[in-house]
Amino acid sequence: MKILVCIKQVPQKDAPLKLNEAGDWIHEGASYEVNEPDAYALEEALRQKEAHGGEVAVITAGPARAQQVLREALSKGADRAIHLEDDRFSGLDSVNTARAIAAAVGAEQFDLIFTGLQSDDLGAAQTGVLLAEVLGWAHATIIVGIEKNGAGLRLKRELEAGRYQHVDITLPAVLTIQSGINRLRYATLIGIKQAKLKPLRKVAWSEIEAALGQNLQRIERLYAPPKRQKTELFHPSPGESAAETVRRLVERLRNDAGVI
């Protein structure tokens, strides 16, 4: 099978974050890492390749620093990489990110495209399903198990309350992978050395700009929530009924605290 894995570079979870001067994103000097759900998607793609043969390619969109996650994927066993390299790719909404990826790889005839369930920074969980829509492919989400089933796949999806769903799907398809589907591998020393020799194709903004539309979503402002340490005990008045106490409490929460 020919599998493409979409991976994203995101700010490290435990890194101190500062806002940029515009106040609409974090300062560029932050530390970055591969998006955790995407790491599980890569691992599952590598396991499918080991079981059934084929090729695993990885793709990311973003500035030059995003190449780090591609090199990491190559060192773990991916065969080649594609980098949509431009700062402007970082500002795209989910649908335009999907359009950009589709424009970059649409002629390559992949059997499967894996994405992580969602990104650790924005958490929209939309790019995978929108990519399937742009390509006109089947898709399934929250995947925790994949088995070859004739010409297609038998999938295990995680639902709520500890329940699961098994579905059959035909190829080509886009799957969004849940974290914990497998156990992540580490890059070996020889894998790190081999990664430097593997092909990495760069795609410029001008090559896919015609496929993009107007951004339907943008970040206006980011801010840290105010810290409030004040605790107030709310006592019912003498002779007051429970309904009257609740009414006063709701009024305080609405008018004074501003939380409802």
N, C-alpha and C positions, 0 to 999 in steps of 0.2 A: 504493500500500500504506500501511496505517496501522501504524506501528512505534512501540513503546515501548522505551526504553533505560533500564536500571537502572544508576545510577551511585552510587558511594560516595565519601565523603570519608575519606581516610586520613592518618595522620601522614606528613610529608615524609620521604623516604628518608634524606637527609643531615642532618636536624635532630637536635640533641642531645635525648635523651629522658630524663625523670625519672619515677619511679613516683609515683603518688598516695599519700595517707596510708594508705589501706586496703591498698596493695600488690597490688591486683588489676587495675590498668590504668595507663596513663601519665597524667601530670599534664595537666590541661586546658589549661595554658598552652602546649602544643606548637604548632608550625606545621603546617598541614594543606594537602593538595592533592587533586586528583581521582585516584582509583585508576587506574593506568596501563592495565591491560587494559580498563577501562570507557571510557577515552578512545578506544581503538581500536574498541570497539563503537559508540560514538557516531559516529565518522568513517564507519564502514561503513554505518550507518543513513542518514546524510546522503547518501552516494553512491548508495544504493539509491533514495532519494527523488528525487535529481537525475536518475537514469536512468529511473525508472518513475512518478514523480509520487507524490502522497500527502502524508502528514503524519508528522513525527517528534516524539514527546513524550518527556520525560525525567522520571524519578522517583528520589527518594532518601529515605532514612529516617534521622532523627537530630535533634540539637538545632538551634537557630536558626543556628548557624555553618555548618551543612551547606548552607544556601541558596547559599553561594558557588559550589559546583560546578554547581548548577542555572543560575545566572546565566552562568557560563562556557559551559555548553552552549548556552544561548539565544543568546549572542553569536556562537557558531560556526555557528548556523543552525537549531537546534531551534525548533519552533513554539510549544511551551508546556511548562509544568513542573508537577509534582505533588510536594509536600513533605509527607511524613509527619513532622510536627514535634513531637518530644517527646524528652527525654533518655532515656526508657525504651526507645525503639526501638533505641538503641545496644547495649542489653544482651540483645537477643533472639538466640536460636540460629538456625541456618540455616533450619530448618523453619518457625519462627514468623515469621521475616523474609519467607519466601515466602508464608505465609498472610496477612500484613499487606499485602503488595503486591497479592496476588490480591483481597483484600477491597476495596482502594482503587480498583482498575481493572477488576474483573471484569465490570461492566456496559458497558464501553466498546467491546467487540468489536474488539480489535486483531487484525491479521493476523499480526504477528510481535512477539516480545519478544526483545531482545538483552541479554545481560549479558556482562561480562568473564569470562574463564576462571576467575579467582579474584581475591581481594582481596590487596593487598600487606601488610595487617596480620595477618589471621588465616589466609589461604591455604587455606580449607576446600574451595573449589571445589564447593560443594553447593547454593547458593541457586538457581542457574539450573535445574538438573535437578529440584529439589524444587518449584520454581514450576510447572514443566511437569506434575508429578504432581498438584499441588493443582488446577490448571486442567483436567486431563485432556487436555492437548495432546501432540502429538508433540514430540520434542526431539532435538538433536544437539549434540555437544561438540567443543571444540578446532577451531573452524572457521577455515580460512585462505583460503577462496574461496567466493563465492556467485554463482550465475547463475540468472536467471529461466528456468523450464522449464515452459511451459504455465501450468497453474493452480498449480504448485508451484515448488520450487526444486531446483537441482542443487548439492550442497555438496561441498567439498573439505575433508577432515579430516586433521589431522596425526597420524601414528602415531609409533612409535619407529623408531630407526635410519634416519632419513631417508625413511621410507615414508609414503605417503598413501593415503587411501581416498576414493572418490567415491560419494556416496549421494544418492538422490532422496527428497524429503520433501514431504508435503502440508501445507497451511496450515489452521488456525493452528498455529504452532510456536514453541518457545523455543530459541534458539541461544546457546551460550556461545562468545565470540569470542577467538581467540588473539592475543596481542600481535604486531605486525609484519605483520598482514594487509594493511595499507595504510600510507600516509604521512599523518601527522597534519597538519591545517591549523591556522593561527593565527587568532585572532579579529581581525577588522578593526575600525577605529575606528567605522565606521558600524554594524557588527554589535553593538558594545558599547553604542552609543546605542539601537539598536532593542530590545536585550534588556530595557531598563527598561520598555518598553511592552507586552511580551508577557505573556500571562496566566500566573499562578503560583497554583495552587490548593493550599491548605493543608488537610491532613487531620489531625484531632485524634486522640489516643489513644482517646478515648471512642467514636469512630466505628467503629473496627475491633477494639476489645478483645474483643468477643464471638466473633470468629473465631480468637482465639489460644488456644493450649493452654499447658500447663506447660512451662517451659524444660527441655529434656533435656540441656543442656550449660551449664556456667558455669565461669568462670575462678576457681580457688581462690587462686592466688598467682602473681605474676611475680617473677623475680629475675634478676640478671645472673650469668652463669656465672662461677665463681671463676677467677681468673687463676693459672695454674701455670706457672712457668718452670723448674722443676727438670728436669734431664736426667740420667738414670742409664744407664750402660753395663752391659749384662748379659753377663757372660762365662761360658762353660761351664767347669765344674770339670775338673781334670786326670783323664783316663781316663773321663769321663762320656760316655754315648752321646747321640746327637741326640735320641732319644725322652725321655730323662731331663731333658735341658736344656729341651726344650719343656714338659715337665710342670712344672718349677720356674718357668718363665716364666709359664705359665697361672696357677699358684698365686699368684704375686706380683701379677699383674694383677687377680685376683679378690679376694684378701684385703687387699693393701696399697693398690693404686691404686683398687680399686672400680669398674673400668670394664667388667667383664663379670660 
